[in-house]
Amino acid sequence: MPPIEILSVEEASERAAPTTVAAKDRTPTQRRFYALSLKDHFRLLLPFLLAGAAGVLARVKYPYWWPANELVYFLADALIVAMILGIAFDVFSAKLLVERISDGLAQTLVGRGLPAEMQGLVRDVVSTDLVRDHYVKSYAFSNPDDGRVQVNVEVRYEIRNYSEAVRDYAPELTAETFFLPEFRFLEYGIAGRKTYTFSDENLASMVEVEEALGVTRVPRSALPALSLKPVKAGEKAACQVTWRYGLTVPEQYCDVTDLDEATLGATLHVEAIPEELEFVSGCDASLHHEAGSQSWYFERAFIAGQHLRAWWFRRKPSGRVSRSRP
């Protein structure tokens, strides 16, 4: 069954046969500044272009019999040379110069006094492009059978581009091979524009197993990239992502949620759980959880690489169905 691509009416009329372009794996590169647009380059070069135009005009139009013609020609040549040097500087040297200056300022101002390695981490946070919001991870547990339970997991979130340029995005999901993961559904896109939908059959052909790490994943390189316009350019719509997958886990175990991208707030929610099991989460000062509730909300910002942890185990007969871990 091929993946389903939903297009808006305007886009569908322009594209008769949409093509799928694989997204490149994102590598942790340190971005120091944003590339200038053609309009920005033109604004920077405008004084040099005007000076060069004045020099050319003086060279061509100023009569040789008028007074001080040699001085005028000398100044005209100087203006033309200034234009050439300005263009050459903008094309070949400005980027390197700004990069060196920004590095020097960053070492002085960002994490002042910290080791260079720590300053690099701070700069990575400052240069974050994509940020997730409304992150919700839901669990539905089956009845225990021979010491194991089936867990149906759904992950939903929105992601926006906070850089100053268009960024390509495709989601990725990783699970431990020990849990026998089954990737069942993926949908991501911007409502009313473009949405990609993949069934379990589609995802099965994309799965990669890394035996050395003991993980199974659907890599973003196997999925078509979606172009996200920057929020600073007036983009209000977010890319909405939904994953559904299944795990087979021990009836008393834990789940570690790896937030591999910057995330604003996160919620863990239990859709269904047998009476004999108890689900807990916590160990974070930002946690909001009411007694008897099936939701745990973490009201904080997470940088890429941070984690959330949850536990489930057989509860005591007098215990509560759910609680927070202090």
C-alpha positions in Angstrom: 0.0 0.0 0.0 1.7 3.3 -1.1 1.9 6.3 1.2 -1.0 8.7 1.0 -0.2 12.3 0.3 -3.0 14.8 0.8 -2.7 18.1 -1.1 -4.8 21.3 -1.0 -6.8 22.1 -4.1 -4.4 24.8 -5.3 -1.3 22.6 -4.9 -3.0 19.6 -6.4 -3.7 21.5 -9.5 -0.1 22.4 -9.9 1.3 19.0 -9.3 0.0 16.1 -11.3 2.4 13.5 -10.0 4.1 14.4 -6.7 7.5 13.0 -6.1 9.0 11.9 -2.9 12.3 13.3 -1.9 14.1 11.7 1.0 15.1 14.0 3.9 18.7 14.2 4.8 19.8 13.1 8.2 20.2 16.1 10.5 23.7 16.3 11.8 24.6 18.4 14.8 26.3 21.3 13.1 27.0 24.6 14.7 25.3 27.4 12.9 26.8 30.7 13.7 24.6 33.0 11.7 21.9 33.0 9.0 22.6 33.2 5.3 21.7 36.6 3.8 19.0 36.8 1.1 19.6 38.4 -2.3 17.7 41.4 -1.1 20.1 41.8 1.9 23.2 41.4 -0.4 21.8 44.1 -2.7 21.2 46.5 0.2 24.8 46.0 1.4 26.2 46.4 -2.1 24.1 49.4 -3.1 26.5 52.1 -2.0 29.4 50.4 -3.9 27.2 50.0 -7.0 26.2 53.6 -6.9 29.8 54.7 -6.5 30.9 52.5 -9.4 28.0 53.8 -11.6 29.1 57.4 -10.8 32.7 56.5 -11.7 31.7 54.9 -15.0 29.4 57.8 -15.8 32.2 60.3 -15.1 34.6 58.4 -17.2 32.3 58.2 -20.2 30.5 61.6 -20.0 33.0 64.1 -18.6 34.7 65.8 -21.6 38.4 65.7 -21.7 38.6 69.4 -22.5 36.8 70.5 -19.4 38.9 71.7 -16.4 40.5 69.2 -14.0 39.7 66.4 -16.3 42.6 64.3 -15.0 41.5 64.7 -11.4 37.9 63.7 -12.4 39.2 60.6 -14.3 41.3 59.7 -11.3 38.3 59.9 -8.9 36.2 58.0 -11.4 38.7 55.2 -11.5 38.9 55.2 -7.7 35.1 54.8 -7.5 35.1 51.9 -10.0 37.9 50.2 -8.1 35.9 50.7 -4.8 32.9 49.0 -6.4 35.0 46.0 -7.5 36.6 45.7 -4.1 33.2 46.0 -2.3 31.7 43.3 -4.4 34.7 41.0 -3.9 34.6 41.6 -0.2 30.9 40.8 0.1 31.3 37.6 -2.0 34.5 36.2 -0.6 35.4 37.8 2.8 32.3 39.1 4.6 31.1 35.7 5.6 34.4 34.6 7.1 34.9 38.0 8.8 31.5 37.9 10.4 32.0 34.3 11.5 35.3 35.1 13.2 33.8 38.1 14.9 30.8 36.2 16.1 33.0 33.4 17.5 35.0 36.0 19.4 31.9 37.7 20.8 30.3 34.3 21.7 33.4 33.2 23.7 33.3 36.5 25.6 29.5 36.9 26.1 28.0 33.4 25.9 28.6 31.5 29.1 31.4 33.8 30.1 34.0 32.1 32.2 32.8 28.6 31.3 35.0 26.0 29.5 34.9 26.1 25.7 32.9 22.8 25.6 30.2 24.3 27.8 30.1 27.4 25.7 29.6 25.2 22.7 26.5 23.6 24.3 25.0 27.1 25.1 25.6 28.2 21.5 23.9 25.0 20.2 20.8 25.9 22.3 20.8 29.5 21.1 21.0 28.3 17.4 18.1 25.9 17.7 15.9 26.0 14.6 13.0 23.6 15.1 11.0 23.5 18.4 8.2 21.1 19.3 5.1 22.1 21.3 1.9 20.3 22.6 3.9 17.1 23.0 1.6 14.3 24.3 2.5 10.6 24.7 -0.3 8.3 25.4 -0.2 4.7 26.7 -2.8 1.9 26.6 -1.9 -1.3 28.5 -3.3 -4.7 27.9 -3.9 -7.2 30.7 -0.7 -8.9 31.9 0.0 -12.3 30.3 2.8 -14.5 31.5 4.6 -11.5 33.0 4.4 -9.3 30.0 1.9 -6.6 28.6 1.2 -5.1 25.3 1.4 -1.3 25.2 -0.1 0.8 22.4 1.6 4.1 22.3 0.6 7.3 20.5 2.9 10.3 20.2 1.5 13.7 19.0 3.2 17.1 18.8 3.4 20.2 16.7 6.7 21.6 15.4 7.6 25.1 14.2 10.6 26.7 12.5 12.1 29.5 14.5 15.0 30.2 12.2 15.1 32.9 9.5 15.0 30.5 6.6 13.0 27.6 5.3 13.9 24.3 6.9 13.2 20.8 5.7 11.7 18.4 8.3 10.8 14.8 8.6 10.1 12.9 11.8 12.0 10.0 13.2 11.1 7.3 15.8 13.4 5.0 17.7 12.5 2.1 20.1 14.6 -0.5 21.8 14.6 -3.8 19.8 14.1 -5.7 23.1 10.5 -4.3 23.2 9.7 -5.9 19.8 8.4 -2.5 18.4 5.7 -2.5 15.7 5.4 0.8 13.9 1.7 1.1 12.9 0.9 4.6 11.8 2.6 7.9 10.9 1.0 11.1 9.8 2.7 14.5 9.5 2.1 17.7 7.7 0.4 21.1 7.7 -3.3 21.1 7.7 -4.9 22.3 4.5 -1.6 22.2 2.6 0.3 18.9 2.5 0.0 15.8 4.7 1.9 12.5 4.5 0.3 9.3 5.8 2.0 6.0 6.2 0.4 2.7 7.3 2.1 -0.2 9.0 3.0 -1.8 5.7 4.7 1.4 4.5 6.6 1.8 7.7 7.7 -1.9 7.7 9.7 -1.3 4.5 11.5 1.7 6.1 12.6 0.1 9.4 16.3 -0.1 10.3 17.7 -2.2 13.0 21.0 -1.3 14.6 22.1 -4.4 16.4 25.2 -2.7 18.0 22.9 -0.2 19.8 20.0 -2.6 20.3 17.5 -0.1 18.7 15.0 -0.2 15.9 14.0 3.0 14.1 12.1 4.6 11.3 14.8 7.1 10.1 13.9 10.5 8.8 16.1 9.8 5.8 13.5 7.3 4.6 10.7 9.8 4.8 9.8 12.7 2.4 10.9 16.1 3.7 8.4 18.8 4.5 9.4 22.4 4.0 8.7 24.5 7.1 8.5 28.3 6.7 9.9 30.4 9.5 7.6 31.8 12.2 9.5 35.1 11.8 8.2 35.4 8.3 4.6 35.3 9.5 4.0 31.5 9.3 1.3 30.6 11.9 0.5 27.0 11.0 2.5 24.3 12.6 3.5 20.9 11.3 1.4 18.3 13.1 2.9 14.9 13.7 1.3 11.7 15.0 3.0 8.4 15.6 1.4 5.1 16.7 3.3 2.0 17.6 3.1 -1.1 19.8 5.6 -2.5 22.4 5.8 -5.8 24.3 7.2 -5.1 27.7 7.5 -6.7 31.1 4.6 -6.1 33.4 6.9 -4.3 35.8 9.3 -2.0 33.9 9.9 1.6 32.8 9.8 3.7 29.7 12.3 6.4 28.8 11.1 9.1 26.4 14.0 10.6 24.6 13.2 14.2 23.6 15.5 14.3 20.6 14.4 17.8 19.6 13.8 21.0 21.6 10.4 20.7 23.2 8.1 23.2 25.0 6.2 21.2 27.7 5.3 17.5 27.6 2.4 15.4 28.8 2.4 11.7 29.6 -1.2 10.3 29.5 -2.6 6.8 30.3 -5.5 5.9 28.1 -6.1 2.4 29.6 -4.4 0.3 32.3 -5.5 -2.9 34.1 -6.6 -2.5 37.7 -3.6 -4.6 38.9 -1.1 -2.2 37.4 0.0 1.2 38.6 1.6 3.9 36.4 3.8 6.6 37.9 6.0 9.4 36.6 7.8 12.4 38.1 11.2 13.2 39.5 10.8 16.7 38.1 10.0 20.0 39.9 7.9 21.2 36.9 5.5 18.2 37.1 1.7 18.9 37.4 -0.3 15.9 38.4 -3.5 15.6 40.5 -4.3 12.6 42.6 -6.4 10.2 40.5 -5.5 11.9 37.2 -4.2 9.9 34.3 -2.1 12.7 33.0 1.4 14.0 34.0 2.2 17.4 32.6 5.8 18.8 32.6 5.6 22.6 32.4 9.1 23.3 31.2 11.3 23.6 28.2 13.4 20.6 27.2 16.6 20.8 25.1 17.4 18.1 22.6 18.7 15.0 24.4 16.8 15.3 27.7 14.5 12.5 28.9 11.2 11.7 30.6 10.8 8.5 32.6 7.7 6.6 33.6 7.3 3.3 35.5 4.5 0.7 35.8 4.3 -2.2 38.2 1.8 -4.3 40.1 0.2 -2.2 42.7 -0.7 -3.1 46.2 -4.4 -3.9 46.8 -4.9 -0.7 48.8 -2.9 1.5 46.5 -4.1 4.0 44.0 -4.3 3.5 40.3 -1.9 6.3 39.5 0.3 8.7 41.3 3.3 10.9 40.9 6.8 9.8 41.8 8.4 12.3 44.2 
